[in-house]
């Protein structure tokens, strides 16, 4: 296993934080970001800091049990969710959690993103299920997400927000952008009063592209009723 360069991982976390904040995916000090850099080492964002204004000395290095290895600030209580994701799939090297407003409206409504409306979304994400409600920062929250990691690329947390993961922290972040876009398209189709998913054949054809696009999970979104 070749682990990511630690200095690059820390820079990527800061960059993702700036993009998340500038994109309106988090308000105030919301959200958290982490990158796995070793067998038992993760860099993560601290609690009580705006993700748009972080410097490298604010980041915290943890082992997979949540013990602090480096850094002076406290890690976010939601980092437990990140660690559970890393423990459940060793291929995951980045996790991002935020409250992007349209995806979070679906999370509040308890509606999964599961309609085959757009080609890229079918291939890259598939289904984004809703993880049932748990208390923020709780062990239940961390444990509730872990079972979804191997099957999906992202989840919505009921009445809370979104979590994405991937083989790098940047890839996890781009998935967050794709989740918000997916939610925007589902909302727009509802506003238009026309929801017209693809046919099952079209979905089959797109799912067959996943290996080439380096996507190994995601589930099958709903096609057109006939
Ligand atoms: Zn949150």
Boltz pocket constraint, residues with backbone or C-beta under 6 A from the ligand:
constraints:
  - pocket:
      binder: B
      contacts: [[A, 30], [A, 31], [A, 78], [A, 97], [A, 98], [A, 99], [A, 160], [A, 161]]
      max_distance: 6.0
